[in-house]
Amino acid sequence: MLANVQQATIEPLIRKFIQPGTKLHTDEYDIYSQLTNWGYQHVTVNHSQGEYARDDDGDGKAEVHVNTMEGFWSLLRSWLRPHRGISQENLPCYLAFFQFVHNVRERGKHLFGSLISQLVTTPPRFAG
């Protein structure tokens, strides 16, 4: 979670977590307009023009898209909906748990084993 959605806020995070030269796929939101100047390859889809995927190399596969991330957010919204509102204070915990569930791709009783394994093997992190 970010305090604001501005280039000055996302640039240090992008530089910290994404290797220069990496190809990034985004929508046309202006916040991403400096990615090439920051040393990244950048391709976009233009949602406002009805473009959601594009085949740039002509091989019949639409390799330019943000569908994976859009799908993740859609799943997150569906998962949060029954909670009928999450406080800003607790939202990071909900997001972290959803991220864990999504990444281990386990459901039902199999999720419990993955959760216990993660709790046993990961040192605690304390805020403060």
C-alpha positions as CSV (number, residue, x, y, z in Angstrom):
1,M,0.0,0.0,0.0
2,L,1.3,3.4,-0.9
3,A,0.6,6.8,0.6
4,N,-0.1,8.2,-2.9
5,V,0.0,7.1,-6.5
6,Q,2.7,9.3,-8.0
7,Q,5.8,8.7,-10.0
8,A,8.0,9.9,-7.1
9,T,6.4,7.3,-4.9
10,I,6.6,4.3,-7.3
11,E,10.1,5.0,-8.8
12,P,12.1,3.9,-5.8
13,L,10.0,0.8,-5.4
14,I,10.3,-0.2,-9.0
15,R,14.1,0.4,-8.9
16,K,14.4,-1.7,-5.7
17,F,12.3,-4.7,-6.8
18,I,12.6,-4.8,-10.6
19,Q,15.9,-5.3,-12.5
20,P,16.7,-2.6,-15.0
21,G,16.0,-3.7,-18.6
22,T,13.0,-5.8,-17.6
23,K,10.0,-5.5,-19.9
24,L,7.0,-4.1,-18.0
25,H,3.4,-4.4,-19.2
26,T,1.0,-1.7,-18.0
27,D,-2.2,0.0,-19.0
28,E,-1.9,3.6,-20.3
29,Y,-2.1,5.2,-16.9
30,D,0.3,8.2,-16.9
31,I,2.1,7.2,-13.7
32,Y,4.0,4.6,-15.9
33,S,5.1,7.1,-18.6
34,Q,8.7,7.4,-17.2
35,L,9.5,3.7,-17.2
36,T,11.7,3.8,-20.3
37,N,13.6,6.8,-18.9
38,W,14.2,4.8,-15.7
39,G,15.8,2.0,-17.8
40,Y,12.9,-0.4,-18.3
41,Q,11.3,-1.8,-21.5
42,H,7.7,-0.7,-21.5
43,V,4.7,-1.8,-23.5
44,T,1.1,-0.8,-22.9
45,V,-2.4,-1.7,-23.7
46,N,-4.9,1.1,-24.2
47,H,-8.0,0.2,-22.2
48,S,-9.7,3.5,-23.0
49,Q,-9.6,2.5,-26.7
50,G,-11.0,-1.0,-25.9
51,E,-7.6,-2.7,-26.2
52,Y,-7.0,-5.4,-23.6
53,A,-4.4,-7.6,-25.3
54,R,-2.2,-7.2,-28.4
55,D,-0.1,-9.5,-30.6
56,D,3.0,-7.4,-31.4
57,D,5.1,-10.1,-33.1
58,G,2.4,-11.7,-35.3
59,D,2.6,-15.2,-33.9
60,G,-1.1,-15.4,-33.0
61,K,-0.5,-15.0,-29.3
62,A,-1.5,-11.8,-27.5
63,E,1.7,-11.3,-25.5
64,V,1.0,-7.7,-24.5
65,H,-1.6,-7.6,-21.8
66,V,-2.1,-6.9,-18.1
67,N,-4.7,-9.7,-17.7
68,T,-2.8,-11.6,-15.0
69,M,-2.7,-8.6,-12.7
70,E,-6.3,-7.7,-13.6
71,G,-7.3,-11.2,-12.7
72,F,-5.5,-11.0,-9.4
73,W,-7.3,-7.8,-8.4
74,S,-10.6,-9.3,-9.5
75,L,-10.1,-12.3,-7.2
76,L,-9.0,-10.0,-4.3
77,R,-12.1,-7.9,-4.6
78,S,-14.3,-11.0,-4.6
79,W,-12.5,-12.3,-1.6
80,L,-12.8,-9.1,0.3
81,R,-16.5,-8.4,-0.6
82,P,-18.0,-10.7,2.2
83,H,-16.0,-8.8,4.8
84,R,-18.1,-5.7,4.2
85,G,-15.4,-3.2,4.6
86,I,-11.8,-3.4,5.9
87,S,-10.2,-0.7,7.9
88,Q,-7.1,0.9,6.4
89,E,-5.2,-0.3,9.5
90,N,-6.1,-4.0,8.9
91,L,-5.9,-4.0,5.1
92,P,-2.2,-4.9,4.9
93,C,-2.9,-8.1,6.9
94,Y,-5.8,-9.0,4.6
95,L,-3.6,-8.3,1.5
96,A,-0.7,-10.3,2.9
97,F,-2.9,-13.3,3.6
98,F,-4.6,-13.1,0.2
99,Q,-1.1,-12.9,-1.4
100,F,0.0,-16.0,0.5
101,V,-3.1,-18.0,-0.5
102,H,-2.7,-16.9,-4.1
103,N,1.0,-17.8,-4.3
104,V,0.8,-21.2,-2.6
105,R,-2.2,-22.0,-4.8
106,E,-3.6,-24.4,-2.1
107,R,-7.2,-24.5,-1.0
108,G,-9.1,-26.2,1.8
109,K,-7.2,-28.4,4.2
110,H,-4.1,-28.3,2.0
111,L,-3.8,-24.5,2.7
112,F,-3.5,-25.2,6.4
113,G,-0.3,-27.3,5.9
114,S,1.3,-24.6,3.8
115,L,0.4,-22.0,6.3
116,I,1.9,-24.0,9.2
117,S,5.0,-24.7,7.2
118,Q,5.4,-21.0,6.4
119,L,4.9,-20.0,10.1
120,V,7.5,-22.5,11.3
121,T,10.2,-21.7,8.7
122,T,9.8,-17.9,8.5
123,P,11.3,-15.7,11.3
124,P,8.8,-13.2,12.7
125,R,8.8,-9.6,11.5
126,F,7.6,-7.0,13.9
127,A,6.4,-3.6,12.9
128,G,7.7,-0.6,14.8
